[in-house]
Amino acid sequence: MKKIFLILFILAAVPVALYMVFIPDVSSLRKNNPKKTSMMRYREAQWVAKGQRRKISHVWAPYSRISPYLVKAVIIAEDDKFWRHEGFDFEAMQKAVEKDIKAGRLKAGGSTISQQLAKNLYLTPEKSILRKLREAVITWKIERTLSKRRIIELYLNVVEWGDGVFGAEAAARAYFGKAAYELTPMEAARMAVVLPNPRRLNVAGDQRYVNARADIIYNIMVKRGIVVPELDEMERGGEAEAPMPVPQAPQSQQSP
């Protein structure tokens, strides 16, 4: 009888254990900001393996202190259906799978912002079926637990914008010497462009790809009425005449 009870207990415990492994508790993210993400720890481990003494650059900025141009530009560049989907863009995923089949390996993206948030918070960049399954389950939970505004706020604060530079605030200070809420439409477009490969693409550099893609995103914002070119030019002109100095992002400053 005891053996039967033990077997039943194990059979019941295994699904629960798997559930706990695959779905971290995301409910605390409703009110609490993550201090250090899985991706940050992954980057630190890489530096240690190379014998490098480096620290993560990260400063938390609430949604209200992030330029609305950056919010719009990132959504246009990364996940234009963000406000409408429930965590997954199946059309984009299908195209990604087709590219992977042709390439013979897991390569293409197709991930939504919610999926990327799940990866940044809890996973690593490894390419495997198991990781994609975990990502999908965590994404499902995130979408059913958090508001869209909270999801994009979290994403903009934890995504990597350069080697070891995490979050919009640290990136804005590092590349443009200003706070995230002060970013112009073109600066926002440039930041959005580099997200797929932030360690190869330079936000403030002169790479042809970054320049061309930023122009495309900027023009989309103009067409959608997000940016009025004449006003943008006036604002940039005023900024050029009297730039406001902003302290550089402190190293490894985590969310409160």
GUMAR-103662 format. One line per field, with one value per residue: x, y, z of N, C-alpha, C, CB in turn; residue number from 1; residue in three letters. Coordinates in pm, whole numbers, m for minus. Atoms other than C-alpha are relative to their C-alpha. Glycine has a CB too. Layout:
n.px: c(X; ...)
n.py: c(Y; ...)
n.pz: c(Z; ...)
ca.px: c(X; ...)
ca.py: c(Y; ...)
ca.pz: c(Z; ...)
c.px: c(X; ...)
c.py: c(Y; ...)
c.pz: c(Z; ...)
cb.px: c(X; ...)
cb.py: c(Y; ...)
cb.pz: c(Z; ...)
resi: c(NUM; ...)
resn: c(ala; ...)
END
This chain:
n.px: c(83; m90; m67; 99; 14; m123; 3; 98; m56; m102; 69; 64; m102; m79; 56; m13; m141; m23; 68; m81; m122; 31; 68; m36; 107; m10; 98; m69; m41; 104; m38; m144; m90; m107; m130; m98; 65; m80; m91; m108; m88; m66; m106; m103; m71; m89; m115; m81; m67; m106; m90; 26; 66; 95; 127; 119; 49; 146; 73; 143; 80; 141; 60; 25; m128; m57; 55; 103; m56; m72; 102; 56; m103; m32; 113; m2; m115; m8; 125; 101; 133; m12; 119; 114; m15; 4; m132; m65; 33; m14; m43; m144; m61; 0; m106; m127; m20; m36; m139; m82; m2; m89; m136; m39; m30; 79; m69; 89; 69; 144; 48; 67; m61; 30; m92; m134; m4; m12; m138; m91; 19; m15; m69; m127; 11; m21; 98; 41; 144; 42; 6; 114; 120; 6; 31; 142; 82; m18; 69; 144; 29; m22; 111; 123; m22; m40; 62; m88; m86; m104; m89; m92; m84; m102; m88; m88; m93; m91; m62; m138; m17; m143; m64; 10; 85; 136; 106; 3; m64; m146; m37; 16; m110; m128; m17; 42; m24; 126; 91; 84; 119; m41; m39; 72; 50; m107; m79; 83; m3; m132; m6; 86; m63; m110; 44; m25; m140; m52; m146; m64; 48; m31; 106; m51; m102; 36; 18; 96; 125; 68; 49; 110; 115; 51; 78; 126; 84; 36; 101; 124; 56; 54; 122; 104; 33; m69; m101; 23; m138; m31; m19; m119; m116; m9; m46; m140; m77; m12; m86; m138; m49; m20; 5; 5; m87; 60; m104; m4; 70; m85; m17; 71; 108; 116; 130; 26)
n.py: c(m121; m114; m11; m57; m141; m67; m11; m103; m128; m37; m34; m130; m100; m28; m113; m122; m40; m51; m129; m97; m22; m67; m127; m74; m82; m133; m91; m105; m105; m103; m116; m2; m4; 101; m57; 51; 99; 114; m46; m74; 99; 70; m87; m3; 129; m7; m85; 75; 105; m63; m68; m143; m59; m99; m6; m35; m137; 11; m97; 18; m118; 35; m25; m143; m68; 51; m73; 72; 32; 127; 105; 19; 48; 138; 84; 5; 79; 133; 75; m100; 46; 17; m36; 82; 145; 52; 53; 68; m41; 129; m21; m23; 125; 90; m44; 31; 145; 27; m40; 96; 123; m24; m14; 126; m21; m103; m126; m116; m47; 14; m11; m124; m66; 82; 113; m50; m31; 128; 46; m88; 13; 132; 98; m39; m6; 129; 39; 140; 21; m7; m140; m62; 47; m74; m138; m8; 16; m121; m108; 22; m44; m144; m68; 17; m53; m141; m85; m29; m113; 50; 84; m83; m70; 96; 31; m114; m14; 115; 43; m44; m98; m5; 102; m31; m118; 51; m94; m124; m113; 15; m14; m140; m75; 45; m33; m136; m92; m57; 96; 72; m77; m110; 50; m52; 108; 69; 75; 115; 92; 63; 96; 114; 76; 87; 102; 140; 35; m122; m1; m21; m127; m112; m102; m133; 11; m43; 119; m22; 70; m74; m125; 26; 52; m109; m87; 68; m7; m141; m33; 66; m83; m119; 39; 31; m120; 2; m106; m111; m37; m140; m18; 75; m80; m114; 51; 39; m122; m58; 87; m18; m128; 2; 138; 16; 110; 103; 88; 133; 101; 68; 142; 102; m55; 82; m58; m17)
n.pz: c(0; m7; 130; 93; m37; 40; 146; 33; m42; 98; 125; m18; m27; 120; 75; m78; 7; 135; 7; m70; 78; 126; m21; m122; m54; 61; m61; m76; 93; 9; m80; m28; 114; m12; m34; 96; 85; 43; 105; m66; m63; 111; 50; m103; 3; 117; m36; m96; 77; 79; m91; 6; m116; 51; m70; 78; m9; 0; m83; 24; 33; 14; 132; 16; 20; 125; 113; 75; 131; m12; m10; 134; 92; m34; 40; 146; 44; m56; m20; 36; m44; m144; m76; 44; m17; m137; m36; 112; 136; 67; 138; m6; m42; 115; 91; m65; 12; 140; 18; m72; 78; 114; m51; m62; m142; m65; 27; 15; m120; m1; m137; m40; m115; m119; 3; m28; m143; m69; 18; m73; m144; m59; 83; 58; 146; 66; 100; m18; m4; m140; m40; 66; m70; m126; 36; 37; m121; m81; 72; m23; m136; m6; 68; m79; m134; 4; 102; 113; m38; m90; 78; 78; m97; m42; 113; 27; m113; m19; 125; 16; 107; 27; m82; m142; m22; m8; m30; 78; m70; 10; 141; 39; m61; 56; 142; 35; m110; m48; m61; 96; 37; 86; 132; 116; 85; 72; m100; m36; 115; 2; m109; 34; 108; m42; m95; 38; m20; m63; m20; 131; 54; m89; 0; 33; 103; 135; 82; 108; m32; m106; 59; 92; m74; m83; 89; 30; m119; m17; 101; m41; m108; 65; 71; m97; m76; m129; 10; 94; 36; m23; m145; m37; 40; m92; m130; 13; 13; m133; m80; 45; m49; m144; m48; m144; m41; m85; m54; 58; m79; m95; 29; m77; m83; 28; m27; m143)
ca.px: c(0; 285; 456; 138; 102; 466; 423; 109; 289; 580; 344; 168; 488; 663; 417; 426; 806; 811; 561; 785; 1091; 922; 724; 899; 677; 620; 346; 602; 690; 359; 508; 873; 1152; 1403; 1745; 1957; 1835; 1951; 2102; 2302; 2438; 2518; 2720; 2905; 2992; 3139; 3362; 3480; 3562; 3774; 3942; 3785; 3691; 3381; 3046; 2697; 2580; 2212; 1986; 1614; 1375; 997; 773; 693; 1065; 1124; 1079; 751; 951; 1165; 857; 711; 1039; 1113; 765; 787; 1129; 1079; 710; 462; 167; 265; m52; m276; m123; m133; 238; 304; 314; 243; 292; 640; 715; 617; 850; 1128; 1078; 1091; 1420; 1556; 1462; 1641; 1946; 1942; 1973; 1800; 1888; 1598; 1408; 1037; 1012; 773; 873; 702; 912; 1229; 1141; 1099; 1442; 1613; 1464; 1495; 1688; 2008; 2087; 2141; 1965; 1776; 1426; 1408; 1492; 1229; 971; 1056; 1043; 696; 557; 705; 574; 226; 241; 380; 101; m164; m11; 119; m32; 107; 239; 425; 567; 712; 839; 1022; 1159; 1300; 1470; 1633; 1722; 2090; 2187; 2560; 2815; 2711; 2485; 2135; 1820; 1716; 1844; 2199; 2205; 2076; 2340; 2620; 2551; 2386; 2476; 2115; 1832; 1600; 1305; 1507; 1573; 1479; 1286; 1603; 1799; 1511; 1510; 1884; 1848; 1566; 1772; 2054; 1840; 1874; 2253; 2353; 2715; 2785; 2573; 2667; 2390; 2606; 2837; 2825; 2739; 2552; 2295; 2213; 2181; 1954; 1729; 1700; 1583; 1317; 1187; 1193; 992; 736; 692; 640; 381; 192; 185; 411; 672; 614; 938; 915; 876; 1145; 1389; 1307; 1361; 1688; 1803; 1733; 1908; 2217; 2239; 2217; 2300; 2223; 2504; 2395; 2614; 2727; 2539; 2688; 2820; 2605; 2333; 2032; 1664; 1531)
ca.py: c(0; 235; 158; 242; 568; 653; 585; 800; 1075; 1070; 1071; 1373; 1549; 1522; 1746; 1998; 1998; 2044; 2327; 2501; 2456; 2578; 2864; 3094; 3302; 3615; 3761; 3953; 4150; 4335; 4562; 4465; 4547; 4269; 4338; 4115; 3909; 3576; 3753; 3985; 3687; 3512; 3812; 3832; 3462; 3522; 3799; 3580; 3297; 3541; 3678; 4020; 4239; 4419; 4524; 4551; 4903; 4926; 5204; 5155; 5404; 5387; 5394; 5761; 5848; 5675; 5865; 5768; 5779; 5493; 5290; 5341; 5280; 4956; 4820; 4911; 4746; 4442; 4357; 4573; 4362; 4393; 4564; 4314; 3969; 3750; 3681; 3513; 3628; 3300; 3443; 3566; 3235; 3042; 3251; 3200; 2824; 2821; 3010; 2768; 2470; 2622; 2704; 2361; 2505; 2726; 3074; 3304; 3510; 3576; 3635; 3892; 4143; 3922; 3624; 3831; 3951; 3591; 3504; 3807; 3755; 3380; 3213; 3238; 3293; 2921; 2784; 2468; 2323; 2291; 2658; 2761; 2547; 2707; 3049; 2976; 2863; 3161; 3398; 3251; 3318; 3670; 3769; 3642; 3801; 4141; 4432; 4523; 4852; 4666; 4417; 4690; 4879; 4569; 4492; 4841; 4819; 4477; 4438; 4469; 4773; 4711; 4479; 4493; 4797; 4702; 4911; 5229; 5466; 5329; 5315; 5670; 5803; 5592; 5675; 6018; 6168; 6220; 6054; 5806; 6047; 6304; 6083; 6234; 6033; 5956; 5858; 5631; 5479; 5410; 5241; 5023; 4912; 4752; 4529; 4211; 4225; 4493; 4381; 4399; 4700; 5038; 5280; 5590; 5463; 5518; 5170; 5171; 4916; 5113; 5439; 5289; 5099; 5399; 5609; 5349; 5339; 5719; 5749; 5497; 5712; 6014; 5834; 5724; 6076; 5988; 6240; 6580; 6649; 7028; 7016; 6753; 6974; 7271; 7061; 6921; 7269; 7397; 7098; 7161; 7519; 7434; 7070; 6956; 6753; 6426; 6220; 5886; 5580; 5441; 5088; 4803; 5026; 4801; 4871; 4992)
ca.pz: c(0; 88; m243; m435; m241; m312; m683; m696; m507; m753; m1051; m906; m806; m1144; m1333; m1048; m1051; m1427; m1393; m1141; m1365; m1681; m1530; m1282; m1057; m1266; m1046; m839; m1153; m1130; m865; m825; m1068; m1142; m991; m1212; m1505; m1639; m1940; m1713; m1519; m1848; m1966; m1633; m1656; m2002; m1866; m1577; m1820; m2021; m1711; m1757; m1461; m1578; m1437; m1581; m1660; m1570; m1440; m1395; m1557; m1509; m1815; m1756; m1778; m2114; m2438; m2609; m2933; m2804; m2710; m3058; m3242; m3056; m3118; m3489; m3520; m3301; m3274; m3465; m3347; m2981; m2860; m3045; m3000; m2688; m2670; m3004; m3366; m3541; m3889; m3797; m3626; m3938; m4153; m3898; m3902; m4282; m4271; m4011; m4228; m4526; m4312; m4149; m3799; m3542; m3663; m3750; m3493; m3512; m3138; m2993; m2728; m2469; m2578; m2571; m2222; m2107; m2251; m2098; m1754; m1712; m1996; m2202; m2572; m2636; m2943; m2851; m2873; m2493; m2444; m2698; m2516; m2184; m2347; m2486; m2150; m1964; m2232; m2195; m1820; m1862; m2102; m1862; m1555; m1661; m1853; m2195; m2054; m1779; m2030; m2252; m1945; m1824; m2169; m2224; m1885; m1916; m2285; m2381; m2591; m2606; m2449; m2083; m2130; m2019; m2025; m2204; m1936; m1928; m2309; m2357; m2119; m2268; m2634; m2628; m2291; m2192; m2002; m2172; m2164; m2363; m2668; m3003; m3266; m3466; m3155; m3058; m3408; m3389; m3053; m3184; m3485; m3286; m3062; m3272; m3233; m2980; m2946; m3320; m3411; m3265; m3166; m3204; m3480; m3854; m3976; m4306; m4188; m3872; m4066; m4331; m4091; m3859; m4152; m4233; m3875; m3852; m4175; m4046; m3735; m3959; m4172; m3862; m3722; m3430; m3548; m3707; m3901; m3873; m3494; m3467; m3657; m3432; m3118; m3246; m3340; m2991; m2843; m3055; m2931; m2563; m2485; m2135; m1974; m1815; m1580; m1721; m1606; m1285; m1311; m1191; m1042; m1014; m988; m653)
c.px: c(87; 69; m93; m16; 122; 4; m96; 52; 103; m64; m66; 104; 78; m58; 13; 143; 32; m63; 84; 126; m29; m63; 44; m119; 16; m93; 67; 41; m107; 44; 150; 83; 111; 135; 108; m64; 94; 101; 117; 100; 78; 117; 115; 83; 97; 126; 93; 79; 117; 101; m16; m72; m90; m129; m112; m35; m152; m62; m148; m68; m145; m54; m16; 128; 74; m67; m108; 47; 74; m98; m53; 102; 32; m112; m4; 110; m8; m130; m119; m142; m9; m130; m119; 16; m2; 132; 76; m49; 22; 43; 152; 74; 7; 111; 137; 33; 41; 145; 94; 14; 96; 146; 50; 38; m90; 74; m93; m73; m149; m60; m68; 78; m23; 92; 143; 15; 19; 144; 96; m10; 46; 88; 135; m13; 15; m112; m33; m153; m51; m11; m119; m132; m17; m39; m149; m89; 9; m71; m150; m39; 14; m120; m129; 12; 24; m75; 101; 96; 112; 101; 101; 92; 114; 101; 100; 103; 98; 72; 140; 13; 147; 64; m1; m83; m146; m99; 14; 74; 152; 46; m7; 115; 134; 21; m32; 19; m124; m85; m91; m122; 32; 34; m86; m53; 110; 89; m74; 4; 132; 12; m83; 67; 98; m45; 24; 144; 74; 151; 75; m38; 18; m106; 51; 108; m50; m14; m112; m135; m81; m59; m124; m126; m61; m84; m137; m96; m47; m112; m134; m67; m61; m133; m116; m38; 64; 100; m45; 138; 37; 26; 126; 126; 20; 57; 147; 90; 23; 94; 146; 60; 33; m11; 3; 89; m72; 110; m6; m65; 97; 6; m79; m100; m127; m127; m28; m85)
c.py: c(127; 22; 65; 150; 79; 22; 110; 139; 50; 43; 137; 111; 39; 115; 134; 53; 59; 138; 110; 34; 85; 137; 64; 83; 142; 101; 113; 117; 107; 127; 12; m1; m103; 67; m44; m114; m114; 42; 80; m97; m77; 83; 8; m128; m5; 80; m74; m107; 54; 74; 151; 48; 113; m6; 38; 147; m4; 100; m14; 134; m42; 40; 150; 79; m57; 71; m83; m35; m133; m117; m33; m63; m147; m93; m14; m96; m146; m80; 92; m41; m12; 26; m91; m150; m39; m67; m61; 57; m123; 13; 19; m128; m99; 36; m33; m149; m38; 37; m98; m131; 13; 7; m129; 13; 109; 132; 120; 33; m27; 14; 135; 64; m80; m121; 43; 38; m127; m51; 83; m20; m134; m99; 53; 3; m134; m33; m148; m8; 15; 144; 71; m42; 74; 145; 16; m7; 125; 118; m6; 53; 151; 76; m8; 57; 150; 76; 23; 114; m48; m87; 85; 79; m91; m26; 112; 19; m115; m42; 60; 92; 18; m102; 41; 122; m44; 111; 131; 115; m6; 21; 145; 85; m35; 51; 145; 101; 66; m110; m62; 81; 113; m44; 60; m118; m77; m79; m125; m105; m75; m103; m124; m92; m105; m118; m145; m45; 118; 2; 15; 134; 111; 109; 134; m2; 48; m120; 21; m64; 78; 129; m22; m46; 107; 96; m61; 11; 143; 37; m67; 82; 129; m31; m28; 120; 5; 115; 103; 55; 144; 28; m71; 79; 119; m44; m37; 123; 66; m80; 23; 129; m4; m142; m6; m117; m95; m90; m136; m99; m65; m149; m85; 58; m72; 70; 5; m114)
c.pz: c(0; m134; m102; 27; m46; m151; m43; 35; m102; m131; 8; 14; m126; m82; 73; m7; m137; m17; 65; m78; m122; 19; 132; 47; m53; 66; 77; m89; m18; 71; 23; m128; 18; 26; m98; m78; m34; m107; 57; 63; m105; m52; 102; 1; m118; 33; 94; m73; m81; 88; 1; 126; m48; 80; m97; 21; m16; 96; m33; m31; m14; m137; m27; m26; m121; m116; m72; m142; 4; 9; m139; m94; 26; m43; m152; m48; 42; m2; m26; 39; 152; 76; m32; 29; 149; 38; m116; m133; m88; m146; m5; 39; m115; m98; 58; m12; m142; m28; 69; m78; m118; 46; 64; 145; 57; m13; 3; 129; m4; 137; 23; 115; 127; 7; 33; 147; 82; m7; 84; 151; 55; m78; m48; m152; m72; m97; 17; 5; 143; 47; m62; 66; 132; m24; m30; 123; 88; m64; 23; 139; 13; m58; 81; 140; 0; m109; m112; 35; 91; m76; m78; 93; 46; m112; m26; 110; 14; m127; m12; m122; m38; 91; 148; 32; m8; 36; m74; 67; m12; m143; m46; 55; m66; m142; m36; 111; 53; 63; m105; m43; m96; m143; m111; m83; m72; 95; 43; m111; m4; 111; m31; m101; 52; 87; m45; 24; 62; 22; m132; m59; 104; m12; m53; m109; m135; m94; m101; 33; 103; m55; m86; 73; 90; m82; m31; 119; 25; m97; 31; 110; m57; m67; 95; 87; 137; 7; m102; m35; 32; 149; 47; m33; 93; 135; m5; m14; 134; 87; m36; 56; 148; 53; 152; 41; 94; 52; m68; 94; 97; m29; 98; 97; m36; 39; 149; 53)
cb.px: c(m94; 105; 46; m137; m18; 122; m40; m131; 65; 97; m104; m92; 96; 10; m147; m40; 93; m57; m139; 36; 61; m91; m153; 124; 0; m30; m91; 123; 34; m133; m69; 38; 60; 7; 39; 129; m50; m91; m76; m56; m82; m101; m55; m63; m101; m73; m47; m89; m99; m60; 140; m82; 104; m29; 6; m120; 66; m44; 51; m67; 51; m83; m136; m68; 87; m17; 111; m129; 95; 91; m116; m49; 127; 27; m133; 22; 126; 47; m7; 5; m31; 107; m38; m20; 131; m115; m16; m26; 88; m131; m71; 32; m77; m136; m11; m3; m129; m94; 22; m59; m141; m39; 6; 113; 149; m26; 68; m100; 25; m38; 116; m148; m55; m148; m3; 31; m129; m96; 40; m28; m144; m132; m87; 114; 102; 13; 53; 62; m36; 98; 129; m2; 7; 136; 84; m36; 44; 149; 30; m36; 92; 129; m22; m36; 117; 150; m47; m82; m83; m64; m81; m78; m84; m66; m83; m81; m77; m78; m87; 95; m59; 61; 145; 135; 29; m9; m4; m143; m41; 44; m90; m135; 5; 6; m87; m144; 95; m77; m85; m45; m67; 118; m10; 93; m97; 83; 32; m145; m23; 110; m50; m133; 71; 101; m144; m34; 67; m67; 44; m39; m149; 140; m55; 55; 49; 106; m30; 55; 29; 97; 111; 41; 42; 116; 77; 24; 76; 123; 48; 28; 108; 100; 26; 45; m146; 71; 139; m96; 20; m114; m121; 2; m17; m138; m84; 19; m69; m135; m37; 6; m101; m101; 116; m145; 125; m108; m15; 145; m64; m49; 148; 98; m15; 11; m108; m70)
cb.py: c(0; m21; m138; m73; 14; m82; m134; m27; m12; m118; m107; m1; m51; m125; m26; m26; m120; m98; m8; m53; m134; m86; m19; 92; m2; m8; m78; m58; m60; m50; m5; m120; 141; m87; m38; m47; 65; m110; 84; 96; m97; m28; 141; 21; m116; 62; 132; m63; m68; 97; m34; 35; 52; m24; 99; m90; 93; m143; 147; m66; 68; 68; m69; 55; m13; m154; 39; 83; 112; 2; 45; 133; 84; m14; 60; 141; 60; 10; m59; 24; m135; 92; 144; 18; m47; m98; m102; m153; 124; m75; 121; 112; m60; 5; 152; 42; m75; 77; 142; m27; m36; 129; 112; m59; 37; m35; m8; m26; 146; m132; m18; m29; 143; m45; m67; 121; 73; m104; 7; 145; 21; m60; m39; m96; 94; m111; 29; m59; m139; m77; 71; m36; m152; m6; 44; m113; m125; 31; m8; m151; m71; 38; m61; m146; m69; 11; 137; 36; 110; m81; m89; 96; 46; m132; m25; 127; 13; m116; 41; m121; 133; 144; m25; 20; 114; m113; 25; 40; 0; m139; m86; 55; m26; m151; m90; m2; 104; 69; 68; m132; 56; 70; m152; 92; 56; 99; 88; 43; 76; 106; 64; 50; 93; 80; 18; m20; m42; 19; m128; m113; m11; 58; 18; 65; m142; 99; m123; m55; m142; 31; 66; m105; m121; 75; 26; m148; m53; 91; m41; m146; 33; 55; m123; m115; 10; m135; m59; 112; m23; 87; m51; m135; 48; 65; m121; m93; 96; 9; m147; 1; 107; 91; m81; m23; 55; m82; m15; m42; m105; 23; m38; m84; 153; m132; m79; 133)
cb.pz: c(123; 111; m49; 13; 153; 45; m64; 75; 139; m25; m32; 122; 105; m86; m31; 147; 29; m105; 67; 137; m42; m81; m1; m26; 155; m149; 93; 71; m134; 61; 133; 86; m17; m128; 142; 72; m128; m55; m102; 106; 87; m114; m29; 138; m9; m120; 64; 110; m92; m101; m34; m125; 104; m148; 116; 40; m110; 37; m25; 122; m131; 110; m9; 123; 125; m11; m98; m7; m47; 123; 94; m58; 14; 150; 52; m59; 53; 140; 145; m149; m63; 52; m27; m148; m64; 18; 106; 6; m48; 7; m62; 100; 117; m70; m26; 147; 39; m94; 55; 138; m49; m72; 101; m74; 20; 150; m133; m111; 19; m58; 99; 42; 15; m2; m137; m88; 43; m60; m148; m34; 34; 15; m120; 44; m52; 104; m144; 129; m55; 90; m38; m149; 25; 74; m122; m97; 79; 18; m151; m13; 99; m76; m137; 9; 64; m23; 60; m125; 70; 115; m97; m93; 122; 42; m126; m18; 126; 54; m121; m15; 41; 21; m47; 55; m105; 101; 146; m26; 148; 50; m88; 50; 151; 1; m82; m40; m42; m115; 110; 59; 124; 60; m3; m87; m101; m79; 123; 28; m132; 13; 130; m55; m95; 74; 27; m146; m135; 131; 69; m96; m41; m31; 142; 124; m10; m54; 88; m132; 52; 116; m83; m103; 84; 68; m132; m35; 124; m22; m139; 48; 104; m102; m86; 88; 15; 23; m39; 62; m145; m51; 77; m71; m145; 18; 43; m120; m92; 66; m21; m152; m27; 71; m58; 48; 68; m78; 153; m32; m90; 142; 4; 75; m19; 71; m70; 27)
resi: c(1; 2; 3; 4; 5; 6; 7; 8; 9; 10; 11; 12; 13; 14; 15; 16; 17; 18; 19; 20; 21; 22; 23; 24; 25; 26; 27; 28; 29; 30; 31; 32; 33; 34; 35; 36; 37; 38; 39; 40; 41; 42; 43; 44; 45; 46; 47; 48; 49; 50; 51; 52; 53; 54; 55; 56; 57; 58; 59; 60; 61; 62; 63; 64; 65; 66; 67; 68; 69; 70; 71; 72; 73; 74; 75; 76; 77; 78; 79; 80; 81; 82; 83; 84; 85; 86; 87; 88; 89; 90; 91; 92; 93; 94; 95; 96; 97; 98; 99; 100; 101; 102; 103; 104; 105; 106; 107; 108; 109; 110; 111; 112; 113; 114; 115; 116; 117; 118; 119; 120; 121; 122; 123; 124; 125; 126; 127; 128; 129; 130; 131; 132; 133; 134; 135; 136; 137; 138; 139; 140; 141; 142; 143; 144; 145; 146; 147; 148; 149; 150; 151; 152; 153; 154; 155; 156; 157; 158; 159; 160; 161; 162; 163; 164; 165; 166; 167; 168; 169; 170; 171; 172; 173; 174; 175; 176; 177; 178; 179; 180; 181; 182; 183; 184; 185; 186; 187; 188; 189; 190; 191; 192; 193; 194; 195; 196; 197; 198; 199; 200; 201; 202; 203; 204; 205; 206; 207; 208; 209; 210; 211; 212; 213; 214; 215; 216; 217; 218; 219; 220; 221; 222; 223; 224; 225; 226; 227; 228; 229; 230; 231; 232; 233; 234; 235; 236; 237; 238; 239; 240; 241; 242; 243; 244; 245; 246; 247; 248; 249; 250; 251; 252; 253; 254; 255; 256)
resn: c(met; lys; lys; ile; phe; leu; ile; leu; phe; ile; leu; ala; ala; val; pro; val; ala; leu; tyr; met; val; phe; ile; pro; asp; val; ser; ser; leu; arg; lys; asn; asn; pro; lys; lys; thr; ser; met; met; arg; tyr; arg; glu; ala; gln; trp; val; ala; lys; gly; gln; arg; arg; lys; ile; ser; his; val; trp; ala; pro; tyr; ser; arg; ile; ser; pro; tyr; leu; val; lys; ala; val; ile; ile; ala; glu; asp; asp; lys; phe; trp; arg; his; glu; gly; phe; asp; phe; glu; ala; met; gln; lys; ala; val; glu; lys; asp; ile; lys; ala; gly; arg; leu; lys; ala; gly; gly; ser; thr; ile; ser; gln; gln; leu; ala; lys; asn; leu; tyr; leu; thr; pro; glu; lys; ser; ile; leu; arg; lys; leu; arg; glu; ala; val; ile; thr; trp; lys; ile; glu; arg; thr; leu; ser; lys; arg; arg; ile; ile; glu; leu; tyr; leu; asn; val; val; glu; trp; gly; asp; gly; val; phe; gly; ala; glu; ala; ala; ala; arg; ala; tyr; phe; gly; lys; ala; ala; tyr; glu; leu; thr; pro; met; glu; ala; ala; arg; met; ala; val; val; leu; pro; asn; pro; arg; arg; leu; asn; val; ala; gly; asp; gln; arg; tyr; val; asn; ala; arg; ala; asp; ile; ile; tyr; asn; ile; met; val; lys; arg; gly; ile; val; val; pro; glu; leu; asp; glu; met; glu; arg; gly; gly; glu; ala; glu; ala; pro; met; pro; val; pro; gln; ala; pro; gln; ser; gln; gln; ser; pro)
END
